Amino acid sequence: MSDVQFIDRYLIEYTSIPFDLQLVKSCQWLFFYSKKSIDYFISQLDDTIEIQAFKTICIGQKTAEYFETQTGVPVQHIIQYSMGKPSDSIQDIVGKDPICFVQGKHSFERFQSSLPTDQVMQCIVYDNTRFLDAPIPACSYYIFTSPRNTLAFFTHQQLPADAIVLSIGNSTTNELKKHYSGKIHQSQSSSEESLKQLLDSFIL
């Protein structure tokens, strides 16, 4: 393990997008896909909105823990992904209650598309349009943690022919397949812990 060198690159520039707090207040549920969506949402809150007044759903344990750390408010539901399938149905969780999906400008909208449009409010809190040219030297392993980062990488680079490619989940793997025809190793679930276990199976 001591001989392994890790290289970390940010490939997307994130900028805040203002949203209408009054529209958010009309919802009973908040849905967060990621830590970034949490950061850009709570940074724009003011004294007219109390986040504890909402019920909250997060994708993944880490996102839920981050929300609770940043707000001090418990998360009601955590949706996990295993082999590309969510652990819970959004309809079963929220019923007919109005729900606000807090997201970036580019989102796959995997959950809101299954609900009636009049039940859903999209709260776009950050822009993730601009890709950064952050050259990465040739590596033995390449780890992709989101579809958007995958697209950003292939905008500027290609993978070496002998690369070993690891993907955090089904959506990321699907994006990889658009740019890369080689073997892709996918983690058992869409979590950082599962991805680490996959990496450990190669390098330890």
Summary of the structure (lengths in Angstrom):
residues: 204
radius of gyration: 18.2
end to end distance: 6.3
largest distance: 54.9
contacts: 572
relative contact order: 0.16
helix: 34%
strand: 23%
